[in-house]
């Protein structure tokens, strides 16, 4: 089943994000290689694809996992958690309708 992993950053998270980004992207690439990643990306803090120093307010990942428990375990092991980037992570089952 698909799950949406919706993460909210702490204030001024950009330096923390940048330090943990390579390990974070490596895990996402693994999901992609396994054919389980639907989409992933950050939410810019301003209305721009390149927010610069404004940084990001969070991230969204939609991916396939065997269960909600597995999705939570994957999210809990995100390098951004260890780096203190995220203030809160919400995981919900997701039903893709379009496209």
C-alpha positions as CSV (number, residue, x, y, z in Angstrom):
1,X,0.0,0.0,0.0
2,X,1.1,3.6,-0.5
3,X,1.8,5.9,2.5
4,X,2.2,9.6,2.6
5,X,5.0,10.7,5.0
6,X,4.5,14.4,5.8
7,X,7.3,16.0,7.7
8,X,7.4,19.5,9.3
9,X,10.8,21.1,9.9
10,X,12.0,23.0,12.9
11,X,12.7,26.7,12.5
12,X,15.9,27.5,10.6
13,X,16.4,23.9,9.5
14,X,18.4,24.7,6.4
15,X,21.9,24.1,7.8
16,X,20.7,20.9,9.5
17,X,19.2,19.7,6.2
18,X,22.3,20.4,4.2
19,X,24.5,18.3,6.5
20,X,22.2,15.3,6.4
21,X,21.0,15.6,2.8
22,X,23.3,13.1,1.2
23,X,22.3,10.3,3.5
24,X,18.6,11.3,3.2
25,X,18.8,11.2,-0.6
26,X,20.5,7.9,-0.5
27,X,17.6,6.3,1.2
28,X,15.1,7.9,-1.2
29,X,17.2,6.6,-4.1
30,X,17.0,3.1,-2.7
31,X,13.2,3.3,-2.6
32,X,13.3,4.5,-6.2
33,X,15.6,1.7,-7.3
34,X,13.1,-0.8,-5.7
35,X,10.2,0.8,-7.7
36,X,8.5,1.9,-4.4
37,X,8.8,5.7,-4.6
38,X,5.9,7.6,-6.1
39,X,7.2,11.1,-5.3
40,X,9.5,12.9,-2.8
41,X,10.5,16.5,-2.2
42,X,10.8,19.4,0.1
43,X,8.3,22.2,0.7
44,X,9.9,25.6,0.1
45,X,9.4,28.2,2.8
46,X,8.6,30.8,0.1
47,X,6.8,30.7,-3.3
48,X,9.9,29.7,-5.2
49,X,11.6,26.5,-6.5
50,X,14.8,27.8,-5.1
51,X,14.1,29.4,-1.8
52,X,17.7,30.1,-1.0
53,X,18.3,31.1,2.6
54,X,14.5,30.9,3.3
55,X,14.9,27.2,3.3
56,X,12.1,24.7,3.6
57,X,9.2,24.0,6.0
58,X,9.1,20.3,5.5
59,X,9.0,17.4,3.1
60,X,6.5,15.0,1.5
61,X,7.3,11.4,0.5
62,X,4.8,9.0,-1.0
63,X,6.0,5.5,-1.2
64,X,4.9,1.9,-1.1
65,X,5.4,-0.1,2.1
66,X,4.0,-3.5,3.3
67,X,2.3,-1.8,6.3
68,X,1.8,1.4,8.3
69,X,4.3,-0.1,10.8
70,X,6.9,-0.5,8.1
71,X,6.3,3.0,6.8
72,X,6.7,4.4,10.3
73,X,9.9,2.5,10.9
74,X,11.3,3.7,7.6
75,X,10.4,7.3,8.5
76,X,11.8,7.0,12.0
77,X,15.2,6.0,10.5
78,X,15.5,9.1,8.3
79,X,18.8,10.9,8.7
80,X,16.8,14.1,9.0
81,X,15.4,12.8,12.3
82,X,18.8,12.2,13.7
83,X,20.0,15.6,12.5
84,X,17.1,17.4,14.2
85,X,15.5,18.7,11.0
86,X,12.0,17.5,11.6
87,X,9.8,18.7,14.4
88,X,6.9,16.4,13.5
89,X,6.3,13.5,11.1
90,X,2.8,12.3,10.2
91,X,2.3,9.1,8.2
92,X,-1.0,8.3,6.6
93,X,-2.2,5.6,4.2
94,X,-2.5,7.1,0.7
95,X,-4.7,6.1,-2.2
96,X,-3.5,7.3,-5.6
97,X,-6.4,8.2,-7.9
98,X,-4.8,10.4,-10.6
99,X,-2.9,10.4,-12.8
